[in-house]
Amino acid sequence: MKKFVFVYYGKMKHDEMDKETRSKIMNKWKAWFGSFGDKIVDGGNPFADGAQAVTAGGVDAIPEDKWPAKGYTIINAEDMNEATEIAKGCPTFEDDSEGAVRVYEAMPM
């Protein structure tokens, strides 16, 4: 098995939703995780606002219009095809018109 990292992107902000909407969305995520739960290495977490980009030139805030990452999950899968098939079921596509999942293979060291 190989490890893959899902990095979530989108415009919807968790803290701007009412409690009922957050609950419905969380239930969708729990159901999705349940559909491949035996492959989860790290269920991950959402990221807080205020991300920073560190470069040789210094440290800068990542502005909202630069589409910052919103969270991550790490899974085991046979290959990129299996990982992307799992990612296709992500609830972010239903709840965020600009939602996306980037899938990266974590190379062994």
MIDOSE-1310 file (N, C-alpha, C; in nm, 2 decimals, decimal comma, always signed):
residues 109
mkkf	+0,08/-0,12/+0,00/+0,00/+0,00/+0,00/+0,09/+0,12/+0,00; +0,04/+0,23/-0,06/+0,11/+0,36/-0,07/+0,02/+0,46/+0,01; +0,09/+0,56/+0,06/+0,02/+0,67/+0,13/-0,01/+0,78/+0,03; -0,13/+0,84/+0,05/-0,18/+0,95/-0,03/-0,23/+1,06/+0,06
vfvy	-0,21/+1,18/+0,03/-0,25/+1,30/+0,11/-0,36/+1,37/+0,02; -0,48/+1,38/+0,08/-0,58/+1,47/+0,02/-0,57/+1,61/+0,08; -0,56/+1,71/+0,00/-0,56/+1,85/+0,05/-0,68/+1,91/-0,01; -0,77/+1,96/+0,08/-0,90/+2,02/+0,04/-0,89/+2,17/+0,02
ygkm	-0,96/+2,21/-0,08/-0,97/+2,36/-0,12/-1,11/+2,39/-0,14; -1,14/+2,52/-0,12/-1,28/+2,57/-0,15/-1,29/+2,71/-0,08; -1,41/+2,77/-0,11/-1,43/+2,90/-0,06/-1,52/+2,90/+0,06; -1,60/+2,79/+0,09/-1,69/+2,79/+0,20/-1,61/+2,79/+0,33
khde	-1,66/+2,88/+0,43/-1,59/+2,89/+0,56/-1,68/+2,83/+0,66; -1,62/+2,73/+0,74/-1,69/+2,66/+0,84/-1,75/+2,76/+0,95; -1,67/+2,86/+0,98/-1,72/+2,95/+1,09/-1,83/+3,04/+1,05; -1,86/+3,05/+0,92/-1,97/+3,13/+0,87/-2,10/+3,06/+0,85
mdke	-2,10/+2,93/+0,88/-2,22/+2,85/+0,87/-2,30/+2,84/+1,00; -2,43/+2,83/+0,99/-2,51/+2,81/+1,11/-2,49/+2,67/+1,16; -2,53/+2,64/+1,28/-2,50/+2,51/+1,35/-2,57/+2,40/+1,27; -2,69/+2,42/+1,22/-2,76/+2,31/+1,15/-2,68/+2,27/+1,02
trsk	-2,64/+2,37/+0,95/-2,56/+2,35/+0,82/-2,43/+2,27/+0,85; -2,36/+2,32/+0,96/-2,24/+2,25/+0,99/-2,26/+2,11/+1,03; -2,37/+2,08/+1,10/-2,40/+1,95/+1,14/-2,43/+1,86/+1,02; -2,51/+1,91/+0,92/-2,54/+1,83/+0,80/-2,41/+1,80/+0,72
imnk	-2,32/+1,90/+0,71/-2,20/+1,88/+0,64/-2,11/+1,78/+0,71; -2,10/+1,79/+0,84/-2,02/+1,70/+0,92/-2,07/+1,55/+0,90; -2,20/+1,54/+0,90/-2,26/+1,40/+0,88/-2,22/+1,35/+0,74; -2,22/+1,43/+0,64/-2,17/+1,39/+0,50/-2,03/+1,34/+0,51
wkaw	-1,94/+1,42/+0,58/-1,80/+1,38/+0,59/-1,78/+1,25/+0,66; -1,86/+1,23/+0,77/-1,85/+1,11/+0,85/-1,89/+0,99/+0,76; -2,00/+1,01/+0,68/-2,04/+0,90/+0,60/-1,94/+0,87/+0,49; -1,88/+0,97/+0,43/-1,77/+0,95/+0,33/-1,66/+0,88/+0,39
fgsf	-1,61/+0,92/+0,51/-1,50/+0,86/+0,58/-1,53/+0,71/+0,60; -1,66/+0,69/+0,64/-1,70/+0,55/+0,67/-1,70/+0,46/+0,55; -1,71/+0,52/+0,43/-1,71/+0,44/+0,31/-1,57/+0,39/+0,27; -1,46/+0,44/+0,33/-1,33/+0,39/+0,30/-1,25/+0,39/+0,43
gdki	-1,31/+0,38/+0,55/-1,25/+0,40/+0,68/-1,13/+0,31/+0,70; -1,13/+0,19/+0,64/-1,02/+0,10/+0,67/-0,89/+0,15/+0,60; -0,90/+0,25/+0,51/-0,78/+0,30/+0,44/-0,73/+0,43/+0,51; -0,80/+0,48/+0,60/-0,76/+0,61/+0,67/-0,64/+0,59/+0,75
vdgg	-0,53/+0,67/+0,73/-0,41/+0,67/+0,81/-0,43/+0,78/+0,92; -0,47/+0,90/+0,87/-0,49/+1,01/+0,95/-0,61/+1,09/+0,90; -0,72/+1,09/+0,97/-0,84/+1,16/+0,92/-0,82/+1,30/+0,90; -0,72/+1,36/+0,96/-0,68/+1,50/+0,93/-0,77/+1,59/+1,01
npfa	-0,76/+1,72/+0,97/-0,83/+1,83/+1,04/-0,85/+1,94/+0,94; -0,95/+2,02/+0,97/-0,96/+2,15/+0,89/-0,85/+2,24/+0,93; -0,81/+2,33/+0,84/-0,71/+2,43/+0,88/-0,78/+2,56/+0,92; -0,72/+2,63/+1,02/-0,77/+2,76/+1,06/-0,73/+2,86/+0,96
dgaq	-0,80/+2,97/+0,96/-0,77/+3,09/+0,88/-0,63/+3,15/+0,93; -0,57/+3,22/+0,84/-0,45/+3,29/+0,88/-0,32/+3,21/+0,84; -0,33/+3,13/+0,74/-0,21/+3,06/+0,69/-0,10/+3,15/+0,65; +0,02/+3,11/+0,66/+0,14/+3,18/+0,63/+0,22/+3,11/+0,52
avta	+0,28/+3,19/+0,43/+0,37/+3,13/+0,33/+0,51/+3,18/+0,37; +0,60/+3,08/+0,38/+0,74/+3,11/+0,42/+0,82/+3,09/+0,30; +0,89/+3,19/+0,25/+0,98/+3,18/+0,14/+1,12/+3,24/+0,18; +1,21/+3,23/+0,09/+1,34/+3,29/+0,11/+1,33/+3,44/+0,13
ggvd	+1,23/+3,50/+0,08/+1,21/+3,64/+0,09/+1,14/+3,69/+0,21; +1,09/+3,59/+0,29/+1,02/+3,63/+0,42/+0,89/+3,55/+0,44; +0,81/+3,60/+0,53/+0,68/+3,54/+0,57/+0,57/+3,63/+0,53; +0,47/+3,58/+0,46/+0,35/+3,66/+0,42/+0,23/+3,58/+0,45
aipe	+0,12/+3,65/+0,48/-0,01/+3,58/+0,49/-0,06/+3,53/+0,36; -0,13/+3,42/+0,35/-0,18/+3,37/+0,23/-0,32/+3,43/+0,22; -0,34/+3,52/+0,12/-0,47/+3,59/+0,11/-0,58/+3,50/+0,06; -0,70/+3,53/+0,10/-0,82/+3,45/+0,06/-0,83/+3,42/-0,09
dkwp	-0,79/+3,52/-0,17/-0,81/+3,51/-0,31/-0,70/+3,42/-0,37; -0,61/+3,37/-0,29/-0,51/+3,28/-0,34/-0,55/+3,13/-0,32; -0,67/+3,11/-0,28/-0,73/+2,98/-0,26/-0,65/+2,89/-0,16; -0,64/+2,93/-0,04/-0,56/+2,85/+0,06/-0,62/+2,72/+0,09
akgy	-0,54/+2,62/+0,13/-0,59/+2,49/+0,16/-0,68/+2,50/+0,28; -0,78/+2,41/+0,29/-0,88/+2,41/+0,40/-0,86/+2,29/+0,50; -0,78/+2,19/+0,46/-0,77/+2,08/+0,55/-0,70/+1,96/+0,47; -0,69/+1,85/+0,54/-0,62/+1,73/+0,48/-0,67/+1,60/+0,54
tiin	-0,64/+1,50/+0,47/-0,66/+1,36/+0,52/-0,55/+1,27/+0,45; -0,50/+1,17/+0,52/-0,40/+1,08/+0,47/-0,46/+0,94/+0,47; -0,45/+0,88/+0,35/-0,51/+0,74/+0,33/-0,40/+0,65/+0,28; -0,43/+0,52/+0,29/-0,36/+0,41/+0,22/-0,44/+0,37/+0,09
aedm	-0,37/+0,35/-0,02/-0,44/+0,31/-0,14/-0,33/+0,23/-0,22; -0,38/+0,15/-0,31/-0,29/+0,07/-0,40/-0,21/+0,16/-0,49; -0,28/+0,26/-0,55/-0,22/+0,35/-0,65/-0,30/+0,48/-0,66; -0,25/+0,57/-0,75/-0,32/+0,70/-0,76/-0,46/+0,68/-0,81
neat	-0,48/+0,58/-0,90/-0,62/+0,56/-0,95/-0,72/+0,53/-0,83; -0,68/+0,44/-0,74/-0,77/+0,41/-0,63/-0,79/+0,54/-0,54; -0,68/+0,61/-0,52/-0,69/+0,73/-0,43/-0,78/+0,84/-0,50; -0,77/+0,86/-0,63/-0,85/+0,96/-0,69/-1,00/+0,91/-0,70
eiak	-1,02/+0,78/-0,71/-1,16/+0,73/-0,70/-1,22/+0,76/-0,57; -1,14/+0,74/-0,46/-1,19/+0,77/-0,33/-1,22/+0,92/-0,32; -1,13/+1,00/-0,36/-1,15/+1,15/-0,35/-1,27/+1,20/-0,43; -1,31/+1,13/-0,53/-1,43/+1,17/-0,61/-1,55/+1,17/-0,53
gcpt	-1,56/+1,10/-0,42/-1,67/+1,10/-0,33/-1,68/+1,20/-0,22; -1,58/+1,29/-0,22/-1,56/+1,39/-0,12/-1,69/+1,49/-0,12; -1,74/+1,51/+0,00/-1,86/+1,60/+0,01/-1,83/+1,74/-0,02; -1,71/+1,78/-0,03/-1,68/+1,92/-0,06/-1,74/+1,96/-0,20
fedd	-1,75/+1,86/-0,29/-1,81/+1,89/-0,42/-1,96/+1,93/-0,41; -2,03/+1,87/-0,31/-2,17/+1,90/-0,30/-2,19/+2,03/-0,23; -2,11/+2,07/-0,14/-2,13/+2,18/-0,05/-2,06/+2,31/-0,08; -1,97/+2,30/-0,17/-1,89/+2,42/-0,21/-1,86/+2,42/-0,36
sega	-1,92/+2,52/-0,42/-1,92/+2,53/-0,57/-1,77/+2,54/-0,62; -1,68/+2,58/-0,54/-1,54/+2,59/-0,58/-1,45/+2,48/-0,51; -1,52/+2,38/-0,45/-1,45/+2,28/-0,38/-1,36/+2,19/-0,47; -1,25/+2,15/-0,42/-1,15/+2,07/-0,49/-1,07/+1,98/-0,39
vrvy	-1,03/+1,87/-0,44/-0,93/+1,79/-0,36/-0,81/+1,76/-0,45; -0,70/+1,80/-0,39/-0,57/+1,77/-0,46/-0,52/+1,64/-0,40; -0,48/+1,54/-0,48/-0,43/+1,42/-0,43/-0,28/+1,41/-0,46; -0,20/+1,38/-0,35/-0,06/+1,37/-0,36/-0,01/+1,23/-0,31
eamp	+0,08/+1,17/-0,38/+0,13/+1,05/-0,33/+0,25/+1,09/-0,23; +0,25/+1,03/-0,11/+0,36/+1,06/-0,02/+0,47/+0,95/-0,04; +0,58/+1,00/-0,09/+0,69/+0,91/-0,13/+0,76/+0,86/+0,00; +0,79/+0,73/+0,00/+0,87/+0,68/+0,11/+1,01/+0,73/+0,12
m	+1,06/+0,75/+0,24/+1,19/+0,80/+0,26/+1,28/+0,69/+0,32
